[in-house]
Amino acid sequence: MPLHPQAEGFLSMVASWGRPQRHMLTPAENREGMRLMIPYQGEQVSLARVEDRTVPGPGGEIAVRVYVPVEAAEALPGCVYFHGGGWVIGGLDEADRTCRNLAKLAGCVVISVDYRLAPEHRFPAAVDDSAAVTQHVAAHPEAYGVDPNRIAVGGESAGGNLAAVVAQLARSHGPSLRHQLLIYPVVDTDLDRPTYREFTEGYYLTRADMGWYLDHYLAGGDTADPRVAPLRAPDLSGLPPATIIAAEYDVLRDEGDAYARALTEAGVPVSSRRFSGVFHAFFGLAGVLDAAGEAQAWAAERLREAFATVEGRNP
């Protein structure tokens, strides 16, 4: 379908700001640009508790923000969440409203991770931090009010990449994860897929932007490393069930579809959904795009269903 009028209007507004494309800017300039998106993310919903903490990590303390939807006598399920931004931009504040919504809608504790960013901290720093927080939550569930048997990982874009990578690492090193929520994830480093050619420019995230992000993150490193390109892992069996959300007008759409197929072929249960008429990053723009609210509600529903299962089966 054509771009939804709401999506088209938002893109026109952003274009009217006259900012150069991301690949023409510095990391600092792009970080400031991402903060400009916060007013369009919708209402900042209230929760029982929102706490900023730190977690020990391989490169020092990692900041996390813990969202507790309700005060409960029993432990709640938990989702460790990784923000988007190409491993270069973004942080706790930029993901705040999305995490609040997911915590409220899914009825789970959300732990948002402020992993180290490139180019100051290149690959695999973001992976190491993301894995460290996930392991810490599972090892100290009482500190978060989380049920250690009901932990998921999730994230948007580069955060979806980190969620997929952490799920693969956890298969071998623990912890046991209940689900992976992958929102238009980066799962490959091939910038020549059809959607990269079809949506090269004009749809928020461009092909040149993705090249810029990967260059800053990898700095000439191995583009085939499964910790960067989880689609290239030799074995995808035994991973937790996945929910994959895609945007129709997104350069990343093809690789997300490919990952869904590859997981399914490996015997991993997958629910995938493509949202029509919207672009990359739509998920967080609940203040201006109806599709964002719909996608967040569906993601939360999928998490609820995952947390309600017993040994992989509905109770």
Secondary structure, DSSP 4 states (H G I P E B T S, - for coil): -PPPHHHHHHHHHHHHTTPPPGGGS-HHHHHHHHHTTGGGS------SEEEEEEEEETTEEEEEEEEE-S--SSPEEEEEEE--STTTS--HHHHHHHHHHHHHHHTSEEEEEE---TTTS-TTHHHHHHHHHHHHHHH-HHHHTEEEEEEEEEEETHHHHHHHHHHHHHHHH----SEEEEES------TTSHHHHHTSSSSSS-HHHHHHHHHHHHTT--TT-TTT-GGG-S--TTPPPEEEEEEEE-TTHHHHHHHHHHHHHTT--EEEEEEEEEETTGGG-TTT-HHHHHHHHHHHHHHHHHHH-BTTB--
